[in-house]
Amino acid sequence: MSREAAVLFTLIVYNAILVLIGLLSQRRTKDSLDFFLAGRKLGPMVAAISASASSSSAWTLLGVSGAAYLWGLSALWLFPACVGGFLLNWYGVAPALQRYSREVDAMTVTDVLAGPPDRPLHRTLSVTASLIILVSLGAYVASQFLSAGKTFYETFEIPVSSSILIGGGIVILYTLLGGFWAVSITDTLQGLMMAATAVLLPVAAFMQVGGPSELWDGISQVGPDYMSLTKNLGPAAALGLIWGYLGIGLGYPGQPHVVNRFMALREGRRSLVHARRIAITWALLVYSGMLLLGLCGRVLYPRLSDPEVVFVSATNELFPPIVAGIMVAAVLSAIMSTADSQLLVAASSVTHDLKLGGRSTRHMLARSRWVVLLLSAGAMVAALLGSQEIFSSVLFAWTAMGAAFGPALVTKALGYPLSPRRTLTAMLVGFSLAVAAYYLFPASEDKWIERVLPFVAGLLVIIFPWGRRDEDSRAS
């Protein structure tokens, strides 16, 4: 059996399993609470791994390894940034959302921020949050489809445009089937595959390089900037570079497709503690593994035209066809575990938050599936016509949602009273600044302007004592 045939066979079997899970999960989807939050009955393992896989996406396997391949030691700042984001989410946001979502019967992040229907500015907050989610997740899902395209191209030499359609079609098929139950269970399977791959592949690459001294000697030959934690920038620029990396961690609390797992986690502190330990262990393994892979890949494959395919190149070179097929399936797992969750959140924004889902569960499910199809079609067009870089596209959407929703969710978790007026202003300020920074400073090393400043500005809008406390804060 040829390598391509073995990889294809593995992928077909793997995706058949995902579709079967989706079909079986349909039986557990009886109402809107099941469809959007799995009835708030997710166990610790499923909640932790599915949240981790949803937050990581193909950006982790392809983007982080590609960043280490291209930038060298300065990419190591991604480790404290991403693991710090996990800590912020699981220690800061998760306990409050697990408790609060039950108290007010919130099914979406928008429900948490907008409050009950009789609260001031409820409709305005719901519409604004939904539009931000749709725009951001459209860009995010497009980057996932692009990741699928690159993976299929490197493996089967199928044109990227055709590969995007194939990869996107796989995601859409099983996302339409079983709602949150299907998404969470399949995301758990995919997250476990990502973790196993993030251990096995870097270890194999490290052994192929020859060990720590050979790795150090190899990357030392790339150049002085490659060996510098700050790219040999001056003090001010270096500080901006570090803050830019660390600012990625601020985006974690504002990701609706991630934090809804905290709302779906079954009740009890024991469940939360168990899930927290699993998620943080997962993050430590995956991010350290991908950074190591990128550095080893620079030594093994120094002339890659696209650094974001180092993962696929190492997989095809270091493992036999069947194992390579499993590794490639892990990339698709990263893509699907994020894209399916994002498509479901987008559907909930339209059908639940904007109240366009009809009165019955049957009508809601039908309209949710139409939303998934329409958003997927738009994301495919964006993937075909837009930027071909996964790293920057993902971080744009990540930062925009993190700056829009993160400040309000963090302060809510800390028990600070959220007024509707300040919540709305913080969302608009954070999102607008993130978008403006992305387009005004596209090539700047000072990524802290894009990743830190919008979040901080939104936070100040909420907590700064501007004078008389808003009268609607009493409605928080």
Disulfide bonds with the S-S distance in Angstrom:
none
